[in-house]
Structure formats: structure tokens, C-alpha cells
Amino acid sequence: MPIYEYRCGKCNHVFEELQKIGEGNENVVCPVCKEPHPDRLPSCCNSLGGTEGSSFDSIPSSPSCSSGGFS
């Protein structure tokens, strides 16, 4: 299940919520002020695999099993 980030419209508290894919904010409440239906924030992550210039480009690659990288 993915983790979604929300912002409360009443107190501006930002928090994360573990939810099923496609589930809306009907059952989500702010953990601080208990206001229902917070705003879901846009995701800041790229899809797995990344694109040129993405933050994934800076992750060093590890040797694969077939390359004999294990000692």
C-alpha cells in the first residue's frame, strides 16, 4: 500500500497516511485537529527507473549477480 501525504485545510499540518491505491480522503482526518477530508499533496517522486536528470541518476549501481560481483 502506498503512503500519501496530506495537508489539513484547517491547521496546515502535513502528515502521511498509508492507504490502498485509489482510496480517497473520505476516511482521513488530521491527527492534530481532527478535521476531516484533508487535501492530498502531489507526489514528489518519479516513477521507478527515473528519467535523465532525476535523483535516481546519482544512486551508484551495484554489481549484478551475473557480473561476478560477489566475493
Secondary structure, DSSP 8 states (H G I E B T S, - for coil): --EEEEE-TTT--EEEEE--TT--STT-B-TTT--BS-EE-------TT--TTSGGGGS-----GGGT---
